[in-house]
Amino acid sequence: MRKKITKSLGTAMVAGSLALVGAATVGVAPANAAEQCNTNARSLDLPGKPDITLNITLCVSGSGSYRQAMAYFSWSGHYGYIGGTRLNSMWLQIRLERYDVVQASDSSYYTSSVDAQYSGSVSIGAQKTGSLAAGGWSADATVGYDITDDGLGSTTWQLTGSPLIS
């Protein structure tokens, strides 16, 4: 009799566990959206100074009711040149977009950082939380710069955004 009760109890526990797992998975949201990234690069010809190369990687990620766009901005130049004025201005604006409509953004100037260091890196992000619709989320960005003494004035560079996530 004791074996039968133990066996029945064990069967009931397994069945109950499976029922709980089944109940728990019914309401689970789709898997987290994987991070998607795209890298943009440009070389700047600086009159009378070593050129610098800009690399900006744009990434979008998300989970549940959270989406984030990140820009990882790095620059590199030739060793031995630090200081002086290479740029009159350098700024980056990151945007979290859904089907090309801005949902969140942030921007910052990096003129003094790029002028002070022959190479370096920074990051900037924009986030959104709340009741978020699925699909069409991306990271996009714009870079603005004015090279000292090139006579061209300000240039705006529209970057190629990240691939879309859910």
C-alpha positions in Angstrom: 0.0 0.0 0.0 2.8 2.4 0.9 4.5 1.8 -2.5 1.3 2.6 -4.3 0.8 5.9 -2.4 4.4 6.9 -3.0 4.1 6.1 -6.7 0.8 8.0 -7.0 2.2 10.9 -5.1 5.3 10.9 -7.4 3.2 10.8 -10.5 1.0 13.6 -9.2 4.1 15.8 -8.4 5.5 15.3 -11.9 2.1 16.0 -13.5 1.7 19.1 -11.3 5.2 20.3 -12.2 4.5 19.9 -15.9 1.2 21.8 -15.5 3.0 24.6 -13.8 5.7 24.7 -16.5 3.0 24.7 -19.1 1.1 27.5 -17.3 4.2 29.5 -16.9 5.2 29.3 -20.6 1.7 30.3 -21.9 2.2 33.9 -20.8 5.9 34.3 -21.7 6.7 37.0 -24.2 8.8 36.2 -27.3 12.5 35.7 -26.8 14.5 38.8 -26.2 15.5 40.7 -29.4 19.1 40.1 -30.2 21.4 43.0 -30.5 21.9 44.3 -34.0 24.8 46.5 -35.0 26.3 48.4 -38.0 29.7 50.1 -38.2 30.3 53.4 -40.1 33.8 54.7 -40.8 35.3 57.9 -42.4 38.7 59.3 -42.7 39.1 63.1 -42.2 41.8 64.9 -44.2 43.2 67.6 -41.8 45.2 70.3 -43.5 48.7 70.5 -42.1 48.0 67.8 -39.5 47.8 64.0 -39.4 44.5 62.7 -40.6 42.1 60.9 -38.3 39.7 58.0 -38.8 36.3 58.0 -37.2 34.5 54.7 -36.5 31.0 54.7 -35.1 29.2 51.4 -34.4 25.4 51.8 -33.9 23.6 49.0 -31.9 20.0 48.5 -31.0 18.9 46.0 -28.4 15.8 45.3 -26.4 13.9 43.1 -24.0 10.3 43.2 -23.0 9.3 46.8 -22.4 12.8 48.2 -22.9 14.7 49.3 -26.1 18.1 50.9 -26.3 20.2 52.5 -29.0 23.9 52.8 -28.4 26.7 54.6 -30.4 30.3 53.4 -29.8 32.4 56.2 -31.2 36.2 55.9 -31.6 38.8 57.9 -33.5 42.4 57.3 -34.3 45.2 59.3 -35.7 48.9 59.2 -36.0 51.0 58.9 -32.9 52.9 62.0 -31.9 50.1 64.5 -32.5 48.3 65.5 -29.3 46.8 68.9 -28.7 46.3 71.8 -31.1 43.1 72.4 -32.9 42.1 69.8 -35.4 38.4 70.5 -35.3 36.3 73.5 -34.6 33.4 71.2 -33.6 32.6 67.5 -33.4 29.2 66.2 -32.2 27.2 63.0 -32.4 23.5 62.5 -32.0 22.2 59.0 -31.3 18.5 58.1 -32.0 16.3 55.2 -31.0 13.8 54.9 -33.9 10.8 52.8 -34.7 10.2 52.6 -38.4 12.3 55.8 -38.8 10.3 57.8 -36.3 12.4 59.1 -33.4 11.4 57.6 -30.0 14.4 58.8 -27.9 17.6 60.6 -28.6 20.7 62.1 -27.0 23.7 64.1 -28.3 27.0 65.3 -27.1 30.0 67.4 -28.3 33.4 65.6 -28.5 35.5 68.4 -29.9 37.8 68.7 -27.0 38.2 65.0 -26.6 39.2 64.5 -30.3 41.5 67.5 -30.2 43.2 66.4 -26.9 43.9 62.7 -27.8 45.4 61.2 -31.0 43.0 58.3 -30.4 40.1 57.5 -28.0 36.6 56.2 -27.6 33.3 57.2 -26.0 29.8 55.8 -26.0 26.4 57.4 -25.8 22.9 55.9 -25.7 19.2 56.6 -25.8 16.6 54.4 -24.1 12.9 54.0 -24.0 10.7 51.9 -21.6 7.0 51.3 -21.2 4.4 49.7 -23.3 6.4 49.2 -26.5 5.1 47.9 -29.8 7.0 45.0 -31.4 9.0 45.4 -34.6 10.9 48.1 -36.5 13.3 49.3 -33.8 16.7 50.6 -34.9 19.6 52.8 -33.8 20.5 55.7 -36.1 22.8 58.7 -35.7 24.2 61.9 -37.2 27.7 63.2 -36.8 28.6 66.9 -37.3 32.1 68.2 -37.7 34.0 71.3 -38.8 37.6 70.7 -39.7 39.9 73.6 -38.7 41.4 75.5 -41.6 39.9 73.4 -44.4 37.7 76.3 -45.7 34.6 74.0 -46.0 32.7 74.9 -42.9 30.5 72.3 -41.1 29.8 68.9 -42.5 26.9 66.7 -41.5 27.3 62.9 -41.8 24.1 60.8 -41.8 25.2 57.4 -40.6 23.7 54.1 -41.8 21.6 52.8 -38.9 21.5 49.4 -37.4 19.4 46.5 -38.7 15.9 46.3 -37.2 14.9 44.3 -34.1 11.5 43.4 -32.7 
